[in-house]
């Protein structure tokens, strides 16, 4: 997977995923860099190698954290408090 910088949601998601996996070198700033990366992609660390070591692919933990976040958001709403940012740590 390589990603090209841009203003679209899909560009930002691709950049976010690659960066969080420590693969920021697979993000191209311009079209020529993107083409160059596409040619040499086979020489880089594949996503499959990153999966076991990265929480991004820990679906069970993500779901548990999401459930905690939804409960916290519901509690804030149900108690009449103003919406606010909050952090859900690793469960």
N, C-alpha and C positions, 0 to 999 in steps of 0.2 A: 504494500500500500504506500502510495506517495500522495502528497496533497499540494495544491497550488493555493498560495495566499489569495484571498479575495474577500468580497463583501457579503457573499451569500452564506446562509446558515450551514450548508453542506461543507463549504470551505472551512468555516470556523470549527465545525465538529471534527473534521479530518485533522486539522492542526492540533486541536485539543487532545485527541486520542494519541496521535504520534508523540506529542510533547510529553504527555503523562507516562508514556511507555519508555521515555528516554531515547526516542527516535526522531528528535527534532531535525536531524540531518536529512530526513526524508521530506521536509517541507521546502517547497520551491518558492522563491520570491517573485519569479517572473516565468513567462512561458518557455524561454530558452533553457532556464535552469530545470524546469519541469521535464522537458524533453531529454536533457542530459541525465537526470535522475532515472528516467524511464529506461534509458539504455544501460545504466549501470546498477539497476535495482537488484539484480541477482547477486551482487557482491555485498549486500547489506544484511544486517540481522533481521530475519523475518519475524512477523508478528507472532507466529506460533511459538517461537523461542521465548518471547516475553510473557506469554499468557500465564504460565504457572507462578511466576514471581510477582505479578502485578494485581493489586486489589481491584483494578478496573474490571477484571473478568471474574471476580468472586460474587456470583449472582446471589447466593444464599445470604451473604453478609449485606449486599446492597438492598435486598428485599427487607431484611430485618431493620436496617437503618431507615428505609423509606417508611415502613410501618410506624416506627418511633416518631419520625418527622410528621406524619399525618396525625398521629395522636396529639403531639404537641401543638400543631396548628389548630386542631379541633378544640383543644383546651383553651387556647388563647381566644378563639372566636366565641366559645360557649361562656366564657367568663366576662365577656364584654370588653376585653382589652383591645387596644389598637393593634393592627397588624405590625409585626416587627420581624427583623431577621433573627434567626437562631441557628445554632450549630448542633448537629447530631454527630457525636463521636462514634467510634467503632463499638458495636454492640458485642 
